[in-house]
């Protein structure tokens, strides 16, 4: 079986680990738009608060993929699915065939199109935490919605 998982967040990474635990022969490829191993988004507020570092919210060690014979394509988005050909197409041009395809892409925050929205920070990723912390300087004002 060739399994391709699009999305390396909490659901996608858990699916990959569960499939691997049950089937050592499956060929597994997981795509993640973000670089690095998946992390627990629920704990991102701890990263902002300074009570946890990024490494403490990781779900798997970065070496886990290689140790478990999983091809992790990180920092690359899937831009198309050829359902008839049973192939996913990545932004870097690679085409990966599948027998089973799972879309576990999660959600994206929506910032409403209102004046000043360009100054807003959505809060969903570790990169978002970095941007918020960079702007959260002493003496600056902020509003949390």
The first five atom37 places (N, CA, C, CB, O) and aatype in JSON, in Angstrom:
{
  "aatype": [20, 20, 20, 20, 20, 20, 20, 20, 20, 20, 20, 20, 20, 20, 20, 20, 20, 20, 20, 20, 20, 20, 20, 20, 20, 20, 20, 20, 20, 20, 20, 20, 20, 20, 20, 20, 20, 20, 20, 20, 20, 20, 20, 20, 20, 20, 20, 20, 20, 20, 20, 20, 20, 20, 20, 20, 20, 20, 20, 20, 20, 20, 20, 20, 20, 20, 20, 20, 20, 20, 20, 20, 20, 20, 20, 20, 20, 20, 20, 20, 20, 20, 20, 20, 20, 20, 20, 20, 20, 20, 20, 20, 20, 20, 20, 20, 20, 20, 20, 20, 20, 20, 20, 20, 20, 20, 20, 20, 20, 20, 20, 20, 20, 20, 20, 20, 20, 20, 20, 20, 20, 20, 20, 20, 20, 20, 20, 20, 20, 20, 20, 20, 20, 20, 20, 20, 20, 20, 20, 20, 20, 20, 20, 20, 20],
  "atom_mask": [
    [1, 1, 1, 1, 1],
    [1, 1, 1, 1, 1],
    [1, 1, 1, 1, 1],
    [1, 1, 1, 1, 1],
    [1, 1, 1, 1, 1],
    [1, 1, 1, 1, 1],
    [1, 1, 1, 1, 1],
    [1, 1, 1, 1, 1],
    [1, 1, 1, 1, 1],
    [1, 1, 1, 1, 1],
    [1, 1, 1, 1, 1],
    [1, 1, 1, 1, 1],
    [1, 1, 1, 1, 1],
    [1, 1, 1, 1, 1],
    [1, 1, 1, 1, 1],
    [1, 1, 1, 1, 1],
    [1, 1, 1, 1, 1],
    [1, 1, 1, 1, 1],
    [1, 1, 1, 1, 1],
    [1, 1, 1, 1, 1],
    [1, 1, 1, 1, 1],
    [1, 1, 1, 1, 1],
    [1, 1, 1, 1, 1],
    [1, 1, 1, 1, 1],
    [1, 1, 1, 1, 1],
    [1, 1, 1, 1, 1],
    [1, 1, 1, 1, 1],
    [1, 1, 1, 1, 1],
    [1, 1, 1, 1, 1],
    [1, 1, 1, 1, 1],
    [1, 1, 1, 1, 1],
    [1, 1, 1, 1, 1],
    [1, 1, 1, 1, 1],
    [1, 1, 1, 1, 1],
    [1, 1, 1, 1, 1],
    [1, 1, 1, 1, 1],
    [1, 1, 1, 1, 1],
    [1, 1, 1, 1, 1],
    [1, 1, 1, 1, 1],
    [1, 1, 1, 1, 1],
    [1, 1, 1, 1, 1],
    [1, 1, 1, 1, 1],
    [1, 1, 1, 1, 1],
    [1, 1, 1, 1, 1],
    [1, 1, 1, 1, 1],
    [1, 1, 1, 1, 1],
    [1, 1, 1, 1, 1],
    [1, 1, 1, 1, 1],
    [1, 1, 1, 1, 1],
    [1, 1, 1, 1, 1],
    [1, 1, 1, 1, 1],
    [1, 1, 1, 1, 1],
    [1, 1, 1, 1, 1],
    [1, 1, 1, 1, 1],
    [1, 1, 1, 1, 1],
    [1, 1, 1, 1, 1],
    [1, 1, 1, 1, 1],
    [1, 1, 1, 1, 1],
    [1, 1, 1, 1, 1],
    [1, 1, 1, 1, 1],
    [1, 1, 1, 1, 1],
    [1, 1, 1, 1, 1],
    [1, 1, 1, 1, 1],
    [1, 1, 1, 1, 1],
    [1, 1, 1, 1, 1],
    [1, 1, 1, 1, 1],
    [1, 1, 1, 1, 1],
    [1, 1, 1, 1, 1],
    [1, 1, 1, 1, 1],
    [1, 1, 1, 1, 1],
    [1, 1, 1, 1, 1],
    [1, 1, 1, 1, 1],
    [1, 1, 1, 1, 1],
    [1, 1, 1, 1, 1],
    [1, 1, 1, 1, 1],
    [1, 1, 1, 1, 1],
    [1, 1, 1, 1, 1],
    [1, 1, 1, 1, 1],
    [1, 1, 1, 1, 1],
    [1, 1, 1, 1, 1],
    [1, 1, 1, 1, 1],
    [1, 1, 1, 1, 1],
    [1, 1, 1, 1, 1],
    [1, 1, 1, 1, 1],
    [1, 1, 1, 1, 1],
    [1, 1, 1, 1, 1],
    [1, 1, 1, 1, 1],
    [1, 1, 1, 1, 1],
    [1, 1, 1, 1, 1],
    [1, 1, 1, 1, 1],
    [1, 1, 1, 1, 1],
    [1, 1, 1, 1, 1],
    [1, 1, 1, 1, 1],
    [1, 1, 1, 1, 1],
    [1, 1, 1, 1, 1],
    [1, 1, 1, 1, 1],
    [1, 1, 1, 1, 1],
    [1, 1, 1, 1, 1],
    [1, 1, 1, 1, 1],
    [1, 1, 1, 1, 1],
    [1, 1, 1, 1, 1],
    [1, 1, 1, 1, 1],
    [1, 1, 1, 1, 1],
    [1, 1, 1, 1, 1],
    [1, 1, 1, 1, 1],
    [1, 1, 1, 1, 1],
    [1, 1, 1, 1, 1],
    [1, 1, 1, 1, 1],
    [1, 1, 1, 1, 1],
    [1, 1, 1, 1, 1],
    [1, 1, 1, 1, 1],
    [1, 1, 1, 1, 1],
    [1, 1, 1, 1, 1],
    [1, 1, 1, 1, 1],
    [1, 1, 1, 1, 1],
    [1, 1, 1, 1, 1],
    [1, 1, 1, 1, 1],
    [1, 1, 1, 1, 1],
    [1, 1, 1, 1, 1],
    [1, 1, 1, 1, 1],
    [1, 1, 1, 1, 1],
    [1, 1, 1, 1, 1],
    [1, 1, 1, 1, 1],
    [1, 1, 1, 1, 1],
    [1, 1, 1, 1, 1],
    [1, 1, 1, 1, 1],
    [1, 1, 1, 1, 1],
    [1, 1, 1, 1, 1],
    [1, 1, 1, 1, 1],
    [1, 1, 1, 1, 1],
    [1, 1, 1, 1, 1],
    [1, 1, 1, 1, 1],
    [1, 1, 1, 1, 1],
    [1, 1, 1, 1, 1],
    [1, 1, 1, 1, 1],
    [1, 1, 1, 1, 1],
    [1, 1, 1, 1, 1],
    [1, 1, 1, 1, 1],
    [1, 1, 1, 1, 1],
    [1, 1, 1, 1, 1],
    [1, 1, 1, 1, 1],
    [1, 1, 1, 1, 1],
    [1, 1, 1, 1, 1],
    [1, 1, 1, 1, 1],
    [1, 1, 1, 1, 1]
  ],
  "atom_positions": [
    [[0.84, -1.18, 0.0], [0.0, 0.0, 0.0], [0.88, 1.24, 0.0], [-0.96, 0.0, 1.22], [1.87, 1.32, 0.73]],
    [[0.52, 2.21, -0.83], [1.18, 3.51, -0.87], [0.21, 4.53, -0.28], [1.62, 3.91, -2.34], [-0.81, 4.85, -0.89]],
    [[0.55, 5.03, 0.89], [-0.28, 6.01, 1.58], [0.37, 7.37, 1.45], [-0.48, 5.64, 3.08], [1.55, 7.53, 1.74]],
    [[-0.41, 8.35, 1.01], [0.05, 9.74, 1.0], [-0.88, 10.52, 1.92], [0.06, 10.34, -0.47], [-2.1, 10.47, 1.78]],
    [[-0.27, 11.25, 2.85], [-1.02, 12.1, 3.78], [-0.64, 13.54, 3.48], [-0.73, 11.72, 5.28], [0.54, 13.9, 3.52]],
    [[-1.63, 14.36, 3.18], [-1.4, 15.78, 2.95], [-1.81, 16.5, 4.22], [-2.21, 16.32, 1.7], [-2.99, 16.6, 4.54]],
    [[-0.82, 16.99, 4.94], [-1.05, 17.64, 6.22], [-0.28, 16.93, 7.3], [-2.55, 17.68, 6.56], [-0.48, 15.74, 7.55]],
    [[0.61, 17.66, 7.94], [1.48, 17.06, 8.96], [1.23, 17.69, 10.32], [2.96, 17.21, 8.56], [2.15, 17.84, 11.13]],
    [[-0.02, 18.05, 10.57], [-0.38, 18.6, 11.87], [-0.72, 17.5, 12.84], [-1.55, 19.57, 11.74], [-0.24, 16.37, 12.71]],
    [[-1.54, 17.82, 13.81], [-1.87, 16.86, 14.86], [-2.57, 15.63, 14.3], [-2.75, 17.52, 15.92], [-2.22, 14.5, 14.66]],
    [[-3.56, 15.81, 13.42], [-4.3, 14.67, 12.88], [-3.45, 13.86, 11.91], [-5.58, 15.14, 12.19], [-3.39, 12.63, 12.0]],
    [[-2.79, 14.55, 10.99], [-1.98, 13.85, 9.99], [-0.84, 13.07, 10.6], [-1.44, 14.82, 9.0], [-0.59, 11.93, 10.22]],
    [[-0.14, 13.68, 11.55], [1.0, 13.0, 12.17], [0.54, 11.8, 13.01], [1.8, 13.97, 13.05], [1.22, 10.78, 13.05]],
    [[-0.6, 11.93, 13.66], [-1.11, 10.81, 14.45], [-1.53, 9.66, 13.54], [-2.31, 11.26, 15.32], [-1.27, 8.49, 13.83]],
    [[-2.16, 10.01, 12.43], [-2.55, 8.98, 11.47], [-1.32, 8.22, 10.97], [-3.31, 9.61, 10.29], [-1.32, 6.99, 10.92]],
    [[-0.28, 8.95, 10.6], [0.94, 8.33, 10.1], [1.54, 7.39, 11.14], [1.98, 9.39, 9.69], [1.93, 6.27, 10.82]],
    [[1.61, 7.85, 12.39], [2.21, 7.0, 13.43], [1.36, 5.76, 13.7], [2.39, 7.8, 14.74], [1.91, 4.68, 13.95]],
    [[0.04, 5.89, 13.65], [-0.84, 4.74, 13.88], [-0.77, 3.74, 12.73], [-2.29, 5.21, 14.08], [-0.75, 2.53, 12.96]],
    [[-0.73, 4.24, 11.5], [-0.61, 3.33, 10.36], [0.73, 2.61, 10.41], [-0.75, 4.1, 9.02], [0.79, 1.4, 10.19]],
    [[1.79, 3.35, 10.71], [3.1, 2.72, 10.76], [3.15, 1.66, 11.86], [4.19, 3.77, 10.99], [3.77, 0.61, 11.67]],
    [[2.53, 1.89, 12.99], [2.54, 0.92, 14.08], [1.83, -0.37, 13.68], [1.87, 1.52, 15.33], [2.16, -1.45, 14.18]],
    [[0.86, -0.26, 12.79], [0.07, -1.43, 12.39], [0.57, -2.09, 11.1], [-1.37, -1.03, 12.22], [0.28, -3.26, 10.85]],
    [[1.32, -1.34, 10.3], [1.75, -1.86, 9.0], [3.16, -1.37, 8.68], [0.76, -1.43, 7.87], [3.34, -0.24, 8.24]],
    [[4.13, -2.23, 8.91], [5.53, -1.87, 8.67], [5.87, -1.86, 7.18], [6.46, -2.83, 9.4], [6.9, -1.3, 6.79]],
    [[5.03, -2.47, 6.34], [5.36, -2.56, 4.92], [4.76, -1.43, 4.08], [4.9, -3.88, 4.37], [5.13, -1.25, 2.92]],
    [[3.83, -0.67, 4.65], [3.21, 0.42, 3.89], [4.26, 1.45, 3.5], [2.08, 1.09, 4.72], [5.15, 1.78, 4.29]],
    [[4.15, 1.95, 2.28], [5.01, 3.06, 1.85], [4.24, 4.34, 2.18], [5.38, 2.98, 0.3], [3.18, 4.61, 1.62]],
    [[4.8, 5.12, 3.09], [4.09, 6.3, 3.6], [4.86, 7.55, 3.23], [3.9, 6.21, 5.14], [6.07, 7.66, 3.47]],
    [[4.14, 8.5, 2.64], [4.68, 9.83, 2.38], [3.75, 10.83, 3.05], [4.83, 10.12, 0.84], [2.54, 10.76, 2.87]],
    [[4.32, 11.76, 3.81], [3.52, 12.8, 4.44], [4.05, 14.15, 3.97], [3.54, 12.69, 6.0], [5.26, 14.4, 4.01]],
    [[3.15, 15.02, 3.54], [3.5, 16.38, 3.13], [3.08, 17.34, 4.23], [2.82, 16.75, 1.78], [1.98, 17.23, 4.78]],
    [[3.96, 18.27, 4.55], [3.64, 19.32, 5.5], [4.09, 20.66, 4.94], [4.29, 19.05, 6.86], [5.25, 20.8, 4.55]],
    [[3.21, 21.63, 4.89], [3.57, 22.95, 4.36], [4.6, 23.65, 5.24], [2.32, 23.82, 4.23], [5.39, 24.45, 4.75]],
    [[4.59, 23.34, 6.53], [5.56, 23.93, 7.45], [6.83, 23.08, 7.5], [4.96, 24.08, 8.87], [6.79, 21.86, 7.3]],
    [[7.95, 23.74, 7.77], [9.2, 23.01, 7.99], [9.18, 22.44, 9.4], [10.44, 23.93, 7.77], [8.55, 23.0, 10.29]],
    [[9.86, 21.36, 9.59], [9.99, 20.8, 10.93], [8.9, 19.81, 11.26], [9.98, 21.9, 11.95], [7.93, 19.63, 10.52]],
    [[9.1, 19.17, 12.4], [8.16, 18.13, 12.81], [6.88, 18.76, 13.36], [8.8, 17.2, 13.87], [6.88, 19.92, 13.76]],
    [[5.79, 17.99, 13.38], [4.52, 18.53, 13.84], [4.54, 18.87, 15.32], [3.39, 17.55, 13.55], [5.35, 18.36, 16.09]],
    [[3.62, 19.74, 15.7], [3.55, 20.18, 17.09], [2.1, 20.31, 17.52], [4.29, 21.51, 17.29], [1.19, 20.33, 16.7]],
    [[1.92, 20.39, 18.83], [0.6, 20.49, 19.42], [0.16, 21.96, 19.4], [0.59, 19.93, 20.87], [0.64, 22.77, 20.19]],
    [[-0.74, 22.28, 18.5], [-1.19, 23.68, 18.37], [-1.91, 24.17, 19.62], [-2.11, 23.81, 17.16], [-1.91, 25.37, 19.9]],
    [[-2.51, 23.27, 20.37], [-3.22, 23.65, 21.59], [-2.25, 24.29, 22.58], [-3.91, 22.43, 22.22], [-2.64, 25.15, 23.37]],
    [[-0.99, 23.88, 22.54], [0.0, 24.38, 23.49], [0.75, 25.62, 23.0], [0.99, 23.3, 23.79], [1.69, 26.06, 23.67]],
    [[0.36, 26.19, 21.87], [1.07, 27.36, 21.37], [0.96, 28.56, 22.31], [0.53, 27.75, 20.01], [1.87, 29.39, 22.36]],
    [[-0.12, 28.65, 23.06], [-0.23, 29.76, 24.02], [0.87, 29.66, 25.07], [-1.62, 29.76, 24.7], [1.32, 30.69, 25.58]],
    [[1.31, 28.45, 25.39], [2.42, 28.3, 26.33], [3.72, 28.82, 25.73], [2.59, 26.83, 26.73], [4.56, 29.37, 26.45]],
    [[3.89, 28.65, 24.43], [5.08, 29.19, 23.76], [5.05, 30.71, 23.84], [5.15, 28.72, 22.28], [6.07, 31.34, 24.13]],
    [[3.89, 31.31, 23.58], [3.77, 32.77, 23.68], [4.01, 33.26, 25.1], [2.38, 33.22, 23.22], [4.64, 34.3, 25.31]],
    [[3.53, 32.51, 26.07], [3.69, 32.9, 27.48], [5.11, 32.69, 27.98], [2.71, 32.12, 28.35], [5.49, 33.22, 29.02]],
    [[5.9, 31.92, 27.23], [7.27, 31.65, 27.65], [7.41, 30.47, 28.58], [7.82, 32.85, 28.31], [8.51, 30.19, 29.06]],
    [[6.32, 29.77, 28.86], [6.41, 28.62, 29.77], [6.83, 27.34, 29.05], [5.07, 28.4, 30.46], [7.17, 26.35, 29.69]],
    [[6.8, 27.35, 27.72], [7.27, 26.22, 26.91], [8.04, 26.75, 25.73], [6.09, 25.32, 26.44], [7.76, 27.84, 25.22]],
    [[9.02, 25.98, 25.3], [9.74, 26.31, 24.08], [9.17, 25.51, 22.93], [11.24, 26.05, 24.24], [8.42, 24.56, 23.15]],
    [[9.51, 25.88, 21.7], [8.99, 25.15, 20.54], [9.27, 23.65, 20.59], [9.59, 25.72, 19.28], [8.43, 22.86, 20.17]],
    [[10.42, 23.26, 21.09], [10.74, 21.84, 21.18], [9.85, 21.08, 22.14], [12.16, 21.67, 21.59], [9.68, 19.87, 22.01]],
    [[9.29, 21.78, 23.11], [8.45, 21.13, 24.11], [7.03, 20.87, 23.62], [8.39, 21.98, 25.36], [6.29, 20.11, 24.25]],
    [[6.64, 21.47, 22.51], [5.3, 21.24, 21.98], [5.32, 20.32, 20.76], [4.64, 22.57, 21.63], [4.28, 20.07, 20.14]],
    [[6.49, 19.84, 20.41], [6.62, 18.91, 19.26], [5.94, 17.59, 19.58], [8.12, 18.67, 18.92], [5.97, 17.11, 20.71]],
    [[5.31, 17.01, 18.56], [4.63, 15.73, 18.73], [5.54, 14.54, 18.5], [3.44, 15.65, 17.8], [5.38, 13.5, 19.13]],
    [[6.5, 14.7, 17.6], [7.47, 13.63, 17.34], [8.85, 14.25, 17.19], [7.09, 12.82, 16.06], [8.98, 15.41, 16.79]],
    [[9.85, 13.48, 17.51], [11.23, 13.9, 17.31], [11.48, 14.02, 15.8], [12.23, 12.89, 17.96], [10.96, 13.2, 15.04]],
    [[12.25, 15.01, 15.36], [12.5, 15.14, 13.92], [13.09, 13.89, 13.27], [13.44, 16.3, 13.69], [12.9, 13.66, 12.08]],
    [[13.79, 13.08, 14.03], [14.39, 11.85, 13.48], [13.37, 10.73, 13.34], [15.54, 11.39, 14.36], [13.67, 9.7, 12.74]],
    [[12.17, 10.9, 13.88], [11.17, 9.84, 13.88], [10.87, 9.33, 12.48], [9.9, 10.33, 14.53], [10.74, 8.12, 12.27]],
    [[10.75, 10.23, 11.52], [10.38, 9.84, 10.16], [11.37, 8.83, 9.59], [10.3, 11.07, 9.25], [10.98, 7.76, 9.12]],
    [[12.64, 9.17, 9.62], [13.66, 8.27, 9.08], [13.71, 6.96, 9.86], [15.05, 8.95, 9.11], [13.85, 5.89, 9.27]],
    [[13.58, 7.04, 11.17], [13.63, 5.84, 12.0], [12.45, 4.9, 11.71], [13.62, 6.23, 13.48], [12.55, 3.69, 11.96]],
    [[11.36, 5.43, 11.19], [10.16, 4.63, 10.94], [9.84, 4.5, 9.45], [8.97, 5.25, 11.65], [8.73, 4.15, 9.07]],
    [[10.84, 4.78, 8.62], [10.71, 4.61, 7.17], [9.5, 5.35, 6.61], [10.6, 3.12, 6.83], [8.7, 4.8, 5.85]],
    [[9.39, 6.62, 7.0], [8.33, 7.49, 6.49], [9.01, 8.62, 5.72], [7.43, 8.06, 7.66], [9.92, 9.27, 6.23]],
    [[8.57, 8.83, 4.49], [9.1, 9.94, 3.71], [8.35, 11.21, 4.11], [8.98, 9.67, 2.17], [7.15, 11.33, 3.85]],
    [[9.05, 12.13, 4.73], [8.44, 13.39, 5.16], [8.89, 14.48, 4.19], [8.83, 13.75, 6.63], [10.09, 14.76, 4.06]],
    [[7.94, 15.09, 3.52], [8.22, 16.18, 2.59], [7.74, 17.45, 3.29], [7.5, 15.96, 1.18], [6.57, 17.8, 3.23]],
    [[8.67, 18.13, 3.94], [8.32, 19.26, 4.79], [8.67, 20.57, 4.11], [9.04, 19.17, 6.15], [9.68, 20.68, 3.4]],
    [[7.83, 21.57, 4.32], [8.04, 22.87, 3.7], [7.6, 22.89, 2.24], [9.48, 23.26, 3.8], [7.95, 23.81, 1.5]],
    [[6.83, 21.91, 1.83], [6.36, 21.81, 0.44], [4.85, 21.58, 0.46], [7.1, 20.64, -0.32], [4.36, 20.65, 1.09]],
    [[4.13, 22.45, -0.23], [2.68, 22.3, -0.31], [2.28, 21.38, -1.45], [2.01, 23.67, -0.48], [2.97, 21.3, -2.46]],
    [[1.19, 20.69, -1.28], [0.57, 19.94, -2.37], [-0.35, 20.91, -3.09], [-0.21, 18.66, -1.85], [-1.2, 21.55, -2.47]],
    [[-0.18, 21.02, -4.41], [-0.95, 21.99, -5.18], [-1.99, 21.35, -6.09], [-0.02, 22.83, -6.01], [-2.8, 22.04, -6.71]],
    [[-1.98, 20.03, -6.16], [-2.97, 19.37, -6.99], [-3.07, 17.89, -6.71], [-2.65, 19.59, -8.44], [-2.15, 17.27, -6.17]],
    [[-4.2, 17.33, -7.07], [-4.43, 15.9, -6.96], [-4.99, 15.42, -8.29], [-5.41, 15.55, -5.77], [-6.03, 15.9, -8.75]],
    [[-4.29, 14.49, -8.9], [-4.77, 13.84, -10.12], [-5.48, 12.57, -9.68], [-3.59, 13.53, -11.14], [-4.87, 11.52, -9.51]],
    [[-6.79, 12.69, -9.49], [-7.55, 11.55, -8.96], [-7.56, 10.38, -9.93], [-8.99, 11.97, -8.65], [-7.48, 9.23, -9.51]],
    [[-7.66, 10.66, -11.22], [-7.68, 9.58, -12.2], [-6.35, 8.84, -12.23], [-8.01, 10.13, -13.61], [-6.32, 7.62, -12.34]],
    [[-5.25, 9.59, -12.12], [-3.93, 8.98, -12.13], [-3.44, 8.55, -10.76], [-2.95, 9.92, -12.71], [-2.4, 7.91, -10.63]],
    [[-4.21, 8.9, -9.72], [-3.87, 8.57, -8.33], [-2.47, 9.09, -7.97], [-3.94, 7.04, -8.09], [-1.6, 8.35, -7.52]],
    [[-2.29, 10.4, -8.21], [-1.01, 11.06, -7.97], [-1.28, 12.41, -7.33], [-0.19, 11.22, -9.31], [-2.2, 13.12, -7.73]],
    [[-0.46, 12.78, -6.32], [-0.5, 14.15, -5.8], [0.63, 14.92, -6.46], [-0.37, 14.18, -4.23], [1.69, 14.36, -6.77]],
    [[0.4, 16.21, -6.66], [1.37, 17.07, -7.31], [1.8, 18.13, -6.29], [0.79, 17.73, -8.6], [0.96, 18.85, -5.75]],
    [[3.1, 18.21, -6.05], [3.63, 19.15, -5.07], [4.09, 20.43, -5.75], [4.79, 18.51, -4.29], [4.33, 20.46, -6.96]],
    [[4.2, 21.49, -4.96], [4.62, 22.79, -5.47], [6.01, 22.74, -6.1], [4.6, 23.82, -4.36], [6.32, 23.54, -6.99]],
    [[6.84, 21.82, -5.65], [8.2, 21.71, -6.21], [8.23, 20.85, -7.47], [9.15, 21.13, -5.17], [9.31, 20.58, -8.01]],
    [[7.06, 20.42, -7.96], [6.97, 19.65, -9.19], [6.96, 18.15, -9.01], [8.09, 20.01, -10.06], [6.67, 17.42, -9.95]],
    [[7.27, 17.69, -7.83], [7.28, 16.24, -7.63], [5.86, 15.69, -7.71], [7.93, 15.86, -6.28], [4.89, 16.34, -7.32]],
    [[5.77, 14.48, -8.22], [4.5, 13.77, -8.35], [4.64, 12.47, -7.58], [4.12, 13.51, -9.87], [5.55, 11.68, -7.84]],
    [[3.75, 12.25, -6.63], [3.84, 11.08, -5.76], [2.58, 10.24, -5.92], [4.04, 11.5, -4.26], [1.47, 10.72, -5.66]],
    [[2.73, 9.0, -6.37], [1.57, 8.12, -6.54], [1.04, 7.63, -5.2], [1.93, 6.93, -7.44], [1.77, 7.54, -4.21]],
    [[-0.24, 7.3, -5.19], [-0.86, 6.79, -3.97], [-1.88, 5.71, -4.29], [-1.52, 7.92, -3.17], [-2.47, 5.67, -5.37]],
    [[-2.07, 4.84, -3.32], [-3.21, 3.92, -3.32], [-4.3, 4.48, -2.41], [-2.78, 2.5, -2.85], [-5.49, 4.37, -2.69]],
    [[-3.84, 5.1, -1.31], [-4.75, 5.72, -0.35], [-4.26, 7.15, -0.12], [-4.8, 4.92, 1.01], [-3.08, 7.38, 0.15]],
    [[-5.17, 8.1, -0.23], [-4.85, 9.51, -0.01], [-5.68, 10.03, 1.14], [-5.1, 10.35, -1.3], [-6.89, 9.84, 1.18]],
    [[-5.02, 10.69, 2.1], [-5.72, 11.31, 3.23], [-5.41, 12.8, 3.21], [-5.3, 10.65, 4.59], [-4.24, 13.19, 3.19]],
    [[-6.45, 13.62, 3.22], [-6.29, 15.06, 3.31], [-6.54, 15.47, 4.75], [-7.26, 15.81, 2.32], [-7.67, 15.41, 5.23]],
    [[-5.48, 15.88, 5.42], [-5.56, 16.28, 6.83], [-4.95, 17.67, 6.96], [-4.83, 15.25, 7.77], [-4.01, 17.88, 7.73]],
    [[-5.5, 18.6, 6.2], [-4.89, 19.93, 6.08], [-5.28, 20.9, 7.18], [-5.24, 20.52, 4.78], [-4.72, 21.99, 7.26]],
    [[-6.22, 20.53, 8.02], [-6.57, 21.42, 9.13], [-7.34, 22.63, 8.64], [-5.33, 21.85, 9.87], [-8.06, 22.58, 7.65]],
    [[-7.16, 23.72, 9.35], [-7.91, 24.94, 9.04], [-6.95, 26.12, 8.91], [-8.97, 25.22, 10.13], [-5.78, 26.03, 9.26]],
    [[-7.47, 27.19, 8.39], [-6.72, 28.44, 8.27], [-7.54, 29.54, 8.94], [-6.41, 28.78, 6.77], [-8.76, 29.59, 8.77]],
    [[-6.89, 30.41, 9.69], [-7.64, 31.52, 10.29], [-8.08, 32.51, 9.21], [-6.78, 32.24, 11.35], [-7.4, 32.7, 8.2]],
    [[-9.22, 33.13, 9.44], [-9.73, 34.13, 8.51], [-9.67, 35.48, 9.21], [-11.19, 33.8, 8.05], [-10.27, 35.68, 10.27]],
    [[-8.93, 36.4, 8.62], [-8.88, 37.77, 9.13], [-9.84, 38.57, 8.25], [-7.4, 38.37, 9.1], [-9.66, 38.63, 7.04]],
    [[-10.86, 39.18, 8.86], [-11.87, 39.88, 8.05], [-11.26, 41.07, 7.3], [-13.02, 40.35, 8.95], [-10.31, 41.69, 7.78]],
    [[-11.81, 41.38, 6.14], [-11.3, 42.5, 5.34], [-11.78, 43.84, 5.89], [-11.73, 42.34, 3.88], [-12.69, 44.46, 5.33]],
    [[-11.18, 44.29, 6.97], [-11.55, 45.55, 7.59], [-10.31, 46.44, 7.67], [-12.15, 45.32, 9.01], [-9.19, 45.95, 7.62]],
    [[-10.51, 47.75, 7.78], [-9.36, 48.65, 7.87], [-8.45, 48.25, 9.04], [-9.83, 50.1, 8.04], [-8.91, 47.99, 10.15]],
    [[-7.17, 48.22, 8.77], [-6.2, 47.87, 9.8], [-5.93, 46.38, 9.92], [-6.65, 48.37, 11.11], [-5.09, 45.97, 10.72]],
    [[-6.62, 45.57, 9.13], [-6.46, 44.11, 9.24], [-5.04, 43.68, 8.91], [-7.43, 43.4, 8.31], [-4.59, 42.63, 9.38]],
    [[-4.33, 44.46, 8.13], [-2.95, 44.13, 7.8], [-2.04, 44.16, 9.02], [-2.42, 45.08, 6.77], [-0.93, 43.62, 8.98]],
    [[-2.49, 44.79, 10.08], [-1.7, 44.84, 11.32], [-2.01, 43.66, 12.24], [-1.97, 46.14, 12.06], [-1.35, 43.47, 13.26]],
    [[-3.01, 42.88, 11.87], [-3.45, 41.77, 12.72], [-2.53, 40.56, 12.58], [-4.89, 41.37, 12.39], [-1.93, 40.33, 11.52]],
    [[-2.43, 39.81, 13.65], [-1.7, 38.54, 13.65], [-2.69, 37.43, 13.94], [-0.54, 38.55, 14.7], [-3.4, 37.45, 14.94]],
    [[-2.73, 36.45, 13.05], [-3.48, 35.24, 13.35], [-2.59, 34.38, 14.24], [-3.91, 34.46, 12.04], [-1.37, 34.56, 14.27]],
    [[-3.2, 33.46, 14.96], [-2.46, 32.67, 15.95], [-2.74, 31.2, 15.69], [-2.86, 33.05, 17.41], [-3.7, 30.63, 16.21]],
    [[-1.86, 30.57, 14.86], [-2.07, 29.17, 14.51], [-0.79, 28.37, 14.43], [-2.79, 29.09, 13.21], [-0.82, 27.15, 14.62]],
    [[0.35, 29.02, 14.16], [1.6, 28.3, 13.91], [2.72, 28.81, 14.82], [2.02, 28.43, 12.44], [2.6, 29.85, 15.47]],
    [[3.81, 28.06, 14.84], [5.0, 28.53, 15.56], [5.53, 29.81, 14.94], [6.09, 27.45, 15.57], [6.02, 30.69, 15.65]],
    [[5.44, 29.94, 13.62], [5.85, 31.18, 12.97], [4.98, 32.35, 13.42], [5.79, 31.03, 11.43], [5.48, 33.46, 13.6]],
    [[3.68, 32.1, 13.61], [2.79, 33.14, 14.13], [3.26, 33.58, 15.52], [1.33, 32.64, 14.2], [3.27, 34.78, 15.82]],
    [[3.66, 32.63, 16.35], [4.17, 32.96, 17.69], [5.39, 33.87, 17.57], [4.54, 31.68, 18.47], [5.5, 34.85, 18.31]],
    [[6.29, 33.54, 16.66], [7.49, 34.36, 16.47], [7.13, 35.78, 16.06], [8.41, 33.73, 15.41], [7.7, 36.74, 16.58]],
    [[6.17, 35.93, 15.14], [5.77, 37.27, 14.69], [5.11, 38.06, 15.82], [4.81, 37.17, 13.5], [5.37, 39.25, 15.99]],
    [[4.27, 37.4, 16.59], [3.6, 38.08, 17.7], [4.62, 38.52, 18.74], [2.54, 37.16, 18.35], [4.58, 39.66, 19.22]],
    [[5.53, 37.64, 19.08], [6.56, 37.98, 20.08], [7.46, 39.11, 19.59], [7.4, 36.75, 20.42], [7.89, 39.95, 20.38]],
    [[7.74, 39.14, 18.29], [8.57, 40.21, 17.74], [7.87, 41.57, 17.84], [8.93, 39.92, 16.27], [8.53, 42.59, 18.01]],
    [[6.55, 41.58, 17.74], [5.79, 42.83, 17.83], [5.37, 43.19, 19.25], [4.57, 42.75, 16.96], [4.96, 44.32, 19.51]],
    [[5.46, 42.25, 20.17], [5.02, 42.47, 21.55], [6.14, 43.1, 22.36], [4.55, 41.14, 22.21], [6.68, 42.49, 23.29]],
    [[6.48, 44.31, 22.0], [7.57, 45.01, 22.68], [7.03, 45.85, 23.83], [8.34, 45.89, 21.68], [5.88, 46.29, 23.79]],
    [[7.84, 46.08, 24.84], [7.4, 46.93, 25.95], [6.93, 48.29, 25.44], [8.54, 47.1, 26.98], [7.58, 48.91, 24.6]],
    [[5.81, 48.74, 25.96], [5.28, 50.05, 25.6], [4.35, 50.04, 24.4], [6.39, 50.97, 25.34], [3.7, 51.05, 24.12]],
    [[4.27, 48.93, 23.7], [3.37, 48.86, 22.54], [1.99, 48.44, 23.01], [3.91, 47.86, 21.48], [1.85, 47.71, 24.0]],
    [[0.97, 48.9, 22.3], [-0.39, 48.55, 22.65], [-0.89, 47.45, 21.72], [-1.31, 49.79, 22.57], [-0.49, 47.36, 20.56]],
    [[-1.77, 46.63, 22.27], [-2.34, 45.53, 21.47], [-3.76, 45.25, 21.92], [-1.47, 44.26, 21.6], [-4.16, 45.58, 23.04]],
    [[-4.49, 44.65, 21.04], [-5.85, 44.21, 21.33], [-5.92, 42.73, 20.98], [-6.93, 45.05, 20.53], [-5.46, 42.31, 19.92]],
    [[-6.51, 41.95, 21.87], [-6.7, 40.53, 21.61], [-8.18, 40.3, 21.39], [-6.15, 39.65, 22.78], [-9.01, 40.64, 22.24]],
    [[-8.52, 39.71, 20.25], [-9.92, 39.44, 19.92], [-10.14, 37.95, 19.97], [-10.3, 40.01, 18.52], [-11.25, 37.48, 19.72]]
  ]
}
